[in-house]
């Protein structure tokens, strides 16, 4: 009988490496993005992502172990404990409020966006710079060495900036601009 390769693969022992790889490949990130819309059970996450529940459990455990998500509720249903999970931080938001029944410039129906589109939206924003180089744009990454108090003020300024320009939105405008920020402590492992 032939050996089963996975029995000898001990890479599952190092969970931190697997979490990094999972987020890069997207499964853990997809779960995080799914939880942006609110607390969910493993069963609800699995249904939304069309991934088996047992796979979701592995990713949820890794995300829990690394403090990305937390349990909000535990209840017993049909003799089984069912847990509800949410993001550990309340400061993660993706404004995805493009309305249904809006028309695109070509007259087609505009679909409502969901948080699962975050990664592809980011890629499209970057790709569109080349296509629309004559339009206002800015893509910049910057890593700041600073104290927590200064960065808290910076975060407050970002919040005000988002609020200011969200209030100026013209839903009848033909053009759409994407603005995505990622602001968090950064540490190389």
C-alpha positions in Angstrom: 0.0 0.0 0.0 1.4 3.4 -1.0 2.1 5.9 1.7 -0.2 8.8 2.1 1.9 12.0 1.7 -0.1 14.2 4.1 0.7 11.9 7.0 4.3 12.8 6.8 3.7 16.5 6.2 4.2 18.1 9.6 3.8 21.7 8.3 0.5 22.0 10.1 2.4 22.2 13.3 3.4 25.9 12.7 0.1 27.6 12.7 1.5 31.2 12.4 3.1 30.3 9.0 -0.2 28.7 7.9 -2.2 31.8 8.9 0.2 34.0 6.9 -0.2 31.8 3.9 -4.0 31.5 4.3 -4.4 35.3 4.4 -2.2 35.7 1.4 -4.2 33.0 -0.4 -7.5 34.6 0.7 -9.4 32.0 2.8 -8.8 33.7 6.1 -9.2 37.1 4.5 -12.5 36.0 3.0 -13.8 35.0 6.5 -12.7 38.4 7.9 -14.4 40.2 5.1 -17.6 38.1 5.6 -17.6 39.2 9.3 -17.6 42.9 8.3 -21.3 42.7 7.8 -21.8 41.4 11.4 -21.5 38.4 13.6 -22.0 35.0 12.1 -21.8 31.3 13.0 -19.4 28.9 11.2 -22.4 27.5 9.4 -23.4 30.9 8.1 -19.9 31.8 7.0 -19.6 28.4 5.2 -22.8 29.0 3.4 -21.9 32.5 2.4 -18.5 31.5 1.1 -19.5 28.1 -0.3 -16.8 26.4 1.7 -17.3 23.3 3.8 -17.9 24.0 7.5 -15.0 21.8 8.6 -12.6 24.1 6.6 -14.1 27.2 8.1 -13.5 25.8 11.6 -9.8 25.5 10.9 -9.5 29.1 9.6 -11.7 30.4 12.5 -9.5 28.6 15.0 -6.4 30.2 13.4 -8.0 33.6 13.4 -9.1 33.2 17.0 -5.6 32.1 18.1 -4.2 35.2 16.5 -6.8 37.6 18.0 -8.4 38.6 14.6 -11.9 37.5 15.7 -13.7 36.7 18.9 -16.7 34.7 20.1 -19.8 36.9 20.8 -22.3 34.2 21.7 -22.5 30.5 22.6 -25.7 28.6 22.6 -26.8 25.0 22.5 -28.9 24.0 19.4 -30.0 20.3 19.1 -27.4 19.3 21.7 -24.5 21.0 19.9 -22.7 24.1 21.0 -23.0 26.8 18.3 -20.7 29.8 18.5 -21.2 33.2 16.9 -18.0 35.1 15.8 -17.2 38.7 15.1 -14.2 40.8 14.2 -12.0 41.6 17.3 -11.7 45.2 16.2 -14.6 47.6 15.8 -12.4 49.8 13.6 -12.6 47.8 10.4 -15.1 49.1 7.9 -15.5 48.8 4.2 -18.0 51.3 2.9 -19.8 49.3 0.3 -23.0 51.1 -0.1 -23.4 51.4 -3.9 -27.2 51.2 -4.2 -29.2 48.7 -6.2 -31.3 50.2 -8.9 -28.6 52.7 -9.8 -27.7 52.9 -13.5 -24.1 52.7 -14.8 -23.1 55.3 -17.4 -23.9 52.7 -20.1 -27.4 52.3 -18.8 -26.9 48.8 -17.2 -28.0 48.0 -13.7 -25.5 48.7 -11.0 -25.2 45.8 -8.5 -24.7 46.2 -4.8 -21.1 45.5 -3.8 -20.2 43.3 -0.9 -17.2 43.2 1.4 -15.9 40.0 -0.3 -15.0 42.2 -3.3 -12.4 44.2 -1.2 -9.3 42.5 -2.6 -10.5 42.6 -6.2 -11.6 46.3 -5.8 -8.1 47.2 -4.6 -6.5 45.5 -7.6 -8.9 47.3 -9.9 -8.2 50.7 -8.4 -4.5 50.1 -9.0 -5.0 48.8 -12.5 -7.3 51.7 -13.4 -4.6 54.3 -12.7 -2.9 53.2 -16.0 -6.2 53.4 -17.9 -7.2 56.8 -16.5 -3.9 58.5 -15.9 -5.4 61.9 -16.7 -7.9 61.6 -13.8 -7.1 62.5 -10.2 -5.4 59.5 -8.5 -2.9 58.7 -5.7 -1.5 55.4 -4.6 0.9 55.5 -1.8 2.2 53.3 0.9 4.1 54.8 3.9 5.3 53.2 7.1 5.5 55.6 10.0 7.6 55.2 13.1 5.7 57.1 15.8 4.2 56.8 19.2 0.6 55.6 19.9 -0.8 59.0 20.9 0.3 60.6 17.6 -1.1 57.7 15.6 -4.4 58.0 17.4 -4.7 61.6 16.3 -3.8 60.5 12.8 -6.6 57.9 12.9 -9.0 60.6 14.0 -7.9 62.8 11.1 -8.5 59.9 8.7 -12.0 59.3 10.1 -12.8 63.0 9.6 -11.5 62.9 6.0 -13.7 59.9 5.2 -16.7 61.5 6.8 -16.1 64.8 4.9 -15.9 63.3 1.4 -18.6 60.7 2.0 -20.9 63.6 2.8 -20.0 65.2 -0.5 -20.9 62.2 -2.6 -23.1 62.8 -5.6 -25.0 59.6 -6.4 -25.9 60.9 -9.8 -22.3 61.3 -10.9 -21.1 59.1 -13.7 -17.6 58.6 -12.3 -16.7 56.6 -9.2 -13.4 56.8 -7.3 -12.1 54.2 -4.9 -10.4 55.1 -1.7 -9.0 52.3 0.4 -6.8 52.8 3.5 -5.1 50.3 5.7 -3.8 51.8 8.9 -2.6 49.5 11.7 0.5 48.7 13.7 3.1 47.1 11.4 5.6 44.5 12.5 7.9 42.3 10.4 8.0 38.8 11.7 
